[in-house]
Amino acid sequence: MSETASRTQQPPAPECYSLASAVIDMLNILDYEANFCDKDTPPVHPIYFCGPAGNAALQFAYFTRLVAWLLSLLKKRAAWDEYDDPHTVCTNILVALKDAGLPADFPPQRLKTGYGDTVLHGLCGKVIEKTGFRFLEPDFSVLDQGQPRTDFENDMGDELEEEVEDSVSDGDDDAEYFGAAPPGPSRGESFAVGLLEEKQIVRSTVKPEDWRVECERVSHRLRKIGPGLVDREWRSHLMQTQQYHDLFNSQFPTVKAQLTKLSAELDKSLREIVEKEEIIGRLFDNKAESYRQMAAAHEDKTKEYNELNDSILNLQMELKTITDSLEQTRHEMEQRSSTVTDTQPLVKLKDTIKRMKAEMRQMDLRIGIVSHTLLQTHLRSPADQENSGILGINTWENEDED
């Protein structure tokens, strides 16, 4: 049961009360009042770990001490102390539970509340299992045997007898006002049981003659309370009151003197305390003023620190933005530099230019040959032109083949 957040939570579930009561019962079996409790850790009520207590820190401290004590019974060491951080203590408790073989599949925050249904029930059961304690089955054979009546039972019997006697004495009067009915079985027992039930309108079903017969039958077994007993009872009350009055009058002067003396001593002590407070106040006026000044300066410094911290956060965000922009620019520059230093396109372009120049020279050469051939054709005779044309064509074909 964890006891192990905010103190304004929903009310605990009904099963939490039974688990908490079972935890206290198991702690009583382990005699925790003698072995664990002291002036700092007194015994707690059965529902102490069902919900938040008035002091959350005290409840959490009690829970951690109780867990440490139970772990010591399991020969496990508690790896924390009362001055550790609560989150660290909860984490160490989970580690110790796993080491002890108990389930710990819940977050440490559930233990920081100091109450709940997470740890103590299983841990107490583990300790009791190790100690070898065993609950005995109830023995009902004693109830079947004839046992003498206790004082409580005797008192209840006397009260019933007195009530029956009063009712029987009034039977004749009741018979005059209520109608008669056939008698029922076990009239005495039925009437006694009826007196124990809730009050309700009584309607008689017994005839007056039957009442008289029954009274004659049981009169020797009934007690009769006369007027003298009632008078003696009031007289005993009066005598007891007088005794208390005399006792009060005899002890009042002594008690009054003691209380007067105690009051004077308390007044004297109170005056001394007031004087001491005034002296201490005068002695520490300068210190108090210095403390107030230092507190004001500390508040100013704290405010300045918060402002500078906010400024630093803003500058860090701006620096991050500039750094990202710088990285992007650097990446673009690297891409462009790699593009500029790449000479492969230039080499291809130069090779293409060289091929084009070679083709242009070849074409110029062919154009010159054709022009020269045409010029010769115009200069020759028509007969020679035919031969020359045929010869020129053959020559052109030979050149193409070359």
C-alpha positions as CSV (number, residue, x, y, z in Angstrom):
1,M,0.0,0.0,0.0
2,S,1.7,3.1,-1.1
3,E,1.4,6.1,0.8
4,T,3.3,6.1,-1.5
5,A,0.5,14.3,-5.0
6,S,-1.8,16.8,-4.7
7,R,-3.8,16.4,-1.5
8,T,-7.1,17.2,-3.1
9,Q,-7.8,13.9,-4.9
10,Q,-10.8,11.6,-5.2
11,P,-11.9,9.6,-2.1
12,P,-10.2,6.1,-1.8
13,A,-11.9,3.1,-3.2
14,P,-13.8,0.8,-0.8
15,E,-11.2,-2.0,-1.1
16,C,-8.5,0.4,0.0
17,Y,-10.0,0.4,3.5
18,S,-9.9,-3.4,3.8
19,L,-6.3,-3.4,2.5
20,A,-5.3,-0.7,5.0
21,S,-7.0,-2.6,7.9
22,A,-5.2,-5.8,6.8
23,V,-1.9,-3.9,6.8
24,I,-2.4,-2.8,10.4
25,D,-3.4,-6.3,11.4
26,M,-0.2,-7.7,9.9
27,L,1.8,-5.0,11.6
28,N,0.3,-6.0,14.9
29,I,1.2,-9.6,14.2
30,L,4.8,-8.4,13.7
31,D,4.5,-6.4,17.0
32,Y,5.4,-3.2,15.4
33,E,4.2,-1.1,18.4
34,A,7.1,-2.6,20.4
35,N,9.7,-3.1,17.7
36,F,9.1,-0.1,15.5
37,C,7.0,2.6,17.2
38,D,8.6,5.4,19.3
39,K,7.8,9.0,20.2
40,D,8.5,10.1,16.6
41,T,6.6,7.2,14.9
42,P,3.5,6.4,17.1
43,P,1.0,3.7,16.2
44,V,-1.5,4.8,13.5
45,H,-5.2,4.1,13.0
46,P,-6.3,1.4,10.5
47,I,-7.2,3.9,7.7
48,Y,-4.1,6.1,8.0
49,F,-2.8,5.0,4.6
50,C,-6.2,5.2,2.8
51,G,-6.0,8.9,2.0
52,P,-4.0,12.0,2.5
53,A,-3.2,13.0,6.0
54,G,-3.1,16.6,7.4
55,N,0.7,16.6,7.1
56,A,1.9,15.2,3.8
57,A,5.6,15.3,4.6
58,L,5.0,13.5,8.0
59,Q,2.9,10.8,6.3
60,F,5.6,10.2,3.6
61,A,8.3,10.0,6.2
62,Y,6.3,7.5,8.3
63,F,5.8,5.4,5.2
64,T,9.5,5.4,4.2
65,R,10.5,4.5,7.8
66,L,8.0,1.7,7.9
67,V,9.2,0.3,4.5
68,A,12.8,0.5,5.8
69,W,11.9,-1.5,8.9
70,L,10.0,-4.2,6.9
71,L,13.0,-4.5,4.6
72,S,15.3,-4.9,7.5
73,L,13.1,-7.9,8.7
74,L,13.7,-9.4,5.2
75,K,17.5,-8.8,5.7
76,K,17.5,-6.1,3.0
77,R,19.2,-2.8,3.5
78,A,17.3,0.5,2.8
79,A,19.5,2.5,0.4
80,W,18.2,5.9,1.5
81,D,17.9,8.2,4.5
82,E,15.4,10.9,5.6
83,Y,17.4,13.7,4.0
84,D,17.3,12.3,0.4
85,D,15.2,13.7,-2.4
86,P,11.7,12.2,-2.3
87,H,12.0,11.1,-6.0
88,T,15.3,9.4,-5.2
89,V,13.7,7.7,-2.2
90,C,10.8,6.3,-4.3
91,T,13.2,5.0,-6.9
92,N,15.3,3.3,-4.3
93,I,12.2,1.7,-2.8
94,L,11.2,0.3,-6.2
95,V,14.7,-1.2,-6.5
96,A,14.5,-2.7,-3.0
97,L,11.1,-4.2,-3.8
98,K,12.4,-5.8,-7.0
99,D,15.4,-7.2,-5.0
100,A,13.0,-8.7,-2.5
101,G,11.0,-10.4,-5.2
102,L,7.9,-8.2,-5.0
103,P,6.1,-6.7,-8.0
104,A,7.1,-3.1,-8.8
105,D,5.5,-2.4,-12.1
106,F,4.4,1.2,-11.3
107,P,6.0,4.6,-11.6
108,P,7.8,6.1,-8.6
109,Q,5.4,9.1,-8.5
110,R,2.7,6.8,-7.0
111,L,4.9,6.5,-3.8
112,K,5.4,10.2,-3.3
113,T,1.9,10.7,-2.0
114,G,2.6,8.5,1.1
115,Y,-0.7,6.6,0.8
116,G,-2.5,4.2,-1.5
117,D,-2.6,0.5,-2.2
118,T,0.7,-0.3,-3.8
119,V,3.5,-1.4,-1.4
120,L,2.8,-2.1,2.3
121,H,0.3,-5.0,1.9
122,G,2.6,-7.1,-0.2
123,L,5.6,-6.3,1.8
124,C,3.9,-7.2,5.1
125,G,2.7,-10.4,3.6
126,K,6.2,-11.2,2.5
127,V,7.6,-10.6,6.0
128,I,4.9,-12.7,7.7
129,E,5.6,-15.5,5.2
130,K,9.3,-15.4,6.0
131,T,8.6,-15.5,9.8
132,G,6.5,-18.6,9.4
133,F,3.4,-17.2,11.0
134,R,0.3,-19.2,10.3
135,F,-3.3,-18.3,11.0
136,L,-5.1,-21.1,13.0
137,E,-8.6,-22.2,11.9
138,P,-11.4,-21.2,14.4
139,D,-12.5,-23.9,16.8
140,F,-16.3,-23.9,17.3
141,S,-16.4,-27.0,19.5
142,V,-16.2,-24.9,22.6
143,L,-19.5,-23.1,21.8
144,D,-21.3,-26.4,21.7
145,Q,-20.4,-27.3,25.3
146,G,-22.4,-25.9,28.2
147,Q,-20.7,-22.7,29.3
148,P,-21.7,-20.8,32.4
149,R,-23.5,-17.5,31.8
150,T,-21.4,-14.4,31.9
151,D,-22.3,-11.3,34.0
152,F,-23.5,-9.6,30.9
153,E,-25.9,-12.4,30.1
154,N,-27.1,-12.5,33.7
155,D,-27.8,-8.8,33.6
156,M,-29.7,-9.1,30.3
157,G,-31.7,-12.0,31.8
158,D,-32.6,-9.9,34.9
159,E,-33.7,-7.0,32.7
160,L,-35.9,-9.3,30.7
161,E,-37.4,-10.8,33.8
162,E,-38.2,-7.3,35.2
163,E,-39.8,-6.3,31.9
164,V,-41.8,-9.5,31.8
165,E,-42.9,-8.9,35.4
166,D,-44.1,-5.4,34.6
167,S,-45.9,-6.5,31.6
168,V,-47.6,-9.4,33.4
169,S,-48.7,-7.0,36.2
170,D,-50.3,-4.8,33.6
171,G,-51.9,-7.8,31.8
172,D,-55.3,-7.3,33.4
173,D,-55.5,-3.7,32.3
174,D,-54.4,-4.5,28.8
175,A,-57.1,-7.1,28.5
176,E,-59.7,-4.4,29.2
177,Y,-58.6,-2.3,26.2
178,F,-57.6,-4.9,23.6
179,G,-59.5,-7.7,22.0
180,A,-58.9,-11.3,22.9
181,A,-57.4,-14.0,20.6
182,P,-56.4,-17.6,20.8
183,P,-53.3,-18.3,22.9
184,G,-50.0,-18.9,21.1
185,P,-47.3,-21.4,21.9
186,S,-44.5,-20.5,24.4
187,R,-46.1,-17.2,25.5
188,G,-43.2,-16.3,27.9
189,E,-40.5,-16.7,25.3
190,S,-42.5,-15.0,22.6
191,F,-43.2,-12.0,24.8
192,A,-39.5,-11.8,25.9
193,V,-38.3,-11.9,22.3
194,G,-40.9,-9.3,21.3
195,L,-39.5,-6.9,23.9
196,L,-36.1,-7.0,22.2
197,E,-37.5,-6.0,18.8
198,E,-38.2,-2.4,17.7
199,K,-40.9,-0.5,19.4
200,Q,-44.2,-0.8,17.8
201,I,-47.9,-0.8,18.6
202,V,-48.7,-3.8,20.9
203,R,-51.9,-5.6,20.2
204,S,-52.8,-8.3,22.7
205,T,-54.0,-11.7,21.4
206,V,-54.3,-13.4,24.8
207,K,-57.4,-13.7,26.9
208,P,-57.5,-12.3,30.4
209,E,-58.1,-15.7,31.9
210,D,-55.0,-17.0,30.1
211,W,-53.0,-14.2,31.6
212,R,-54.1,-15.1,35.1
213,V,-53.3,-18.7,34.6
214,E,-49.9,-17.9,33.3
215,C,-49.2,-15.5,36.1
216,E,-50.1,-18.2,38.7
217,R,-47.8,-20.6,36.9
218,V,-44.7,-18.3,36.8
219,S,-45.3,-16.0,39.8
220,H,-42.9,-17.9,42.0
221,R,-40.1,-17.4,39.4
222,L,-40.6,-13.6,38.9
223,R,-39.3,-10.9,41.1
224,K,-41.5,-8.0,42.2
225,I,-40.1,-4.5,42.6
226,G,-42.0,-2.7,45.3
227,P,-42.2,1.0,46.0
228,G,-39.7,0.7,48.8
229,L,-36.9,-0.4,46.4
230,V,-37.6,2.7,44.2
231,D,-37.4,4.9,47.2
232,R,-34.1,3.3,48.3
233,E,-32.7,3.8,44.8
234,W,-33.4,7.6,44.9
235,R,-32.0,7.7,48.4
236,S,-28.8,6.0,47.3
237,H,-28.5,8.6,44.5
238,L,-29.0,11.4,47.0
239,M,-26.4,10.0,49.4
240,Q,-23.9,9.5,46.6
241,T,-24.4,13.1,45.5
242,Q,-23.9,14.3,49.1
243,Q,-20.7,12.3,49.3
244,Y,-19.4,13.9,46.0
245,H,-20.4,17.3,47.4
246,D,-18.5,16.7,50.7
247,L,-15.5,15.4,48.7
248,F,-15.5,18.5,46.5
249,N,-15.7,20.8,49.5
250,S,-12.9,19.0,51.3
251,Q,-10.5,19.1,48.3
252,F,-11.5,22.5,46.8
253,P,-9.3,24.7,49.1
254,T,-6.2,22.6,48.5
255,V,-6.8,22.5,44.8
256,K,-7.6,26.2,44.7
257,A,-4.3,27.0,46.5
258,Q,-2.4,24.8,44.1
259,L,-4.1,26.4,41.1
260,T,-3.5,29.9,42.4
261,K,0.2,29.1,43.0
262,L,0.4,27.6,39.5
263,S,-1.3,30.7,38.0
264,A,1.1,33.0,39.8
265,E,4.1,31.0,38.5
266,L,2.7,31.0,35.0
267,D,2.2,34.8,35.1
268,K,5.7,35.2,36.4
269,S,7.1,33.0,33.6
270,L,5.0,34.8,31.0
271,R,6.4,38.2,32.2
272,E,9.9,36.8,32.0
273,I,9.3,35.5,28.5
274,V,8.0,38.9,27.4
275,E,10.9,40.7,28.9
276,K,13.4,38.3,27.2
277,E,11.6,38.7,23.9
278,E,11.9,42.5,24.2
279,I,15.6,42.3,25.1
280,I,16.2,39.9,22.2
281,G,14.2,42.2,19.9
282,R,16.3,45.2,20.9
283,L,19.6,43.2,20.5
284,F,18.7,42.0,17.0
285,D,17.1,45.1,15.6
286,N,20.2,45.9,13.7
287,K,20.5,42.3,12.5
288,A,16.9,42.3,11.4
289,E,17.3,45.6,9.5
290,S,20.4,44.2,7.9
291,Y,18.5,41.0,7.0
292,R,15.7,43.0,5.5
293,Q,18.2,45.0,3.4
294,M,19.9,41.8,2.3
295,A,16.6,40.2,1.5
296,A,15.6,43.2,-0.6
297,A,19.0,43.1,-2.4
298,H,18.6,39.3,-2.9
299,E,15.2,39.9,-4.4
300,D,16.6,42.5,-6.8
301,K,19.4,40.2,-7.8
302,T,17.0,37.4,-8.3
303,K,14.9,39.6,-10.5
304,E,17.9,40.7,-12.5
305,Y,19.1,37.1,-12.8
306,N,15.7,36.1,-14.2
307,E,15.8,39.0,-16.7
308,L,19.4,38.1,-17.8
309,N,18.4,34.4,-18.0
310,D,15.5,35.3,-20.3
311,S,17.9,37.5,-22.4
312,I,20.3,34.6,-22.6
313,L,17.6,32.3,-23.8
314,N,16.5,34.8,-26.5
315,L,20.2,35.2,-27.6
316,Q,20.6,31.4,-27.7
317,M,17.5,31.1,-29.9
318,E,18.9,33.9,-32.2
319,L,22.3,32.2,-32.3
320,K,20.7,28.9,-33.3
321,T,18.8,30.7,-36.1
322,I,22.0,32.4,-37.4
323,T,23.9,29.1,-37.1
324,D,21.3,27.3,-39.2
325,S,21.4,30.1,-41.8
326,L,25.2,30.0,-41.9
327,E,25.1,26.2,-42.4
328,Q,22.7,26.5,-45.3
329,T,24.8,29.3,-46.9
330,R,28.0,27.2,-46.5
331,H,26.3,24.2,-48.1
332,E,25.2,26.3,-51.1
333,M,28.8,27.7,-51.5
334,E,30.2,24.2,-51.4
335,Q,27.8,23.1,-54.1
336,R,28.7,26.1,-56.3
337,S,32.4,25.6,-55.8
338,S,32.2,22.0,-56.8
339,T,30.3,23.1,-59.9
340,V,32.9,25.7,-60.8
341,T,35.9,23.4,-60.4
342,D,34.4,20.7,-62.5
343,T,36.3,21.1,-66.0
344,Q,34.7,18.1,-67.7
345,P,32.1,20.2,-69.6
346,L,35.0,22.5,-70.8
347,V,37.0,19.5,-72.1
348,K,33.9,18.2,-73.9
349,L,33.3,21.7,-75.4
350,K,36.9,21.9,-76.6
351,D,36.8,18.5,-78.2
352,T,33.6,19.5,-80.0
353,I,35.2,22.7,-81.3
354,K,38.2,20.8,-82.6
355,R,35.9,18.3,-84.5
356,M,33.9,21.2,-85.9
357,K,37.1,23.0,-87.1
358,A,38.3,19.8,-88.8
359,E,34.9,19.3,-90.5
360,M,35.0,22.9,-91.6
361,R,38.5,22.5,-93.1
362,Q,37.3,19.4,-95.0
363,M,34.3,21.3,-96.3
364,D,36.4,24.3,-97.4
365,L,38.7,21.9,-99.3
366,R,35.8,20.2,-101.1
367,I,34.3,23.6,-101.9
368,G,37.6,24.8,-103.4
369,I,37.9,21.7,-105.6
370,V,34.3,22.0,-106.8
371,S,34.9,25.7,-107.6
372,H,38.1,24.9,-109.5
373,T,36.4,22.2,-111.5
374,L,33.5,24.4,-112.5
375,L,35.9,27.2,-113.6
376,Q,37.8,24.8,-115.9
377,T,34.5,23.6,-117.3
378,H,33.6,27.1,-118.4
379,L,37.0,27.7,-120.0
380,R,37.0,24.6,-122.2
381,S,35.2,23.9,-125.5
382,P,31.8,22.2,-125.5
383,A,33.3,18.9,-126.7
384,D,35.9,18.9,-124.1
385,Q,33.4,20.0,-121.5
386,E,31.7,16.6,-121.9
387,N,34.9,14.7,-121.5
388,S,36.0,17.0,-118.8
389,G,32.7,16.6,-117.1
390,I,32.9,12.9,-117.2
391,L,36.5,13.0,-116.1
392,G,35.6,15.5,-113.3
393,I,32.9,13.2,-112.0
394,N,35.2,10.2,-111.9
395,T,37.8,12.3,-110.2
396,W,35.3,13.5,-107.6
397,E,34.2,9.9,-107.0
398,N,37.9,8.9,-106.5
399,E,38.4,11.7,-104.1
400,D,35.3,10.7,-102.1
401,E,36.6,7.1,-102.0
402,D,40.0,8.4,-100.7
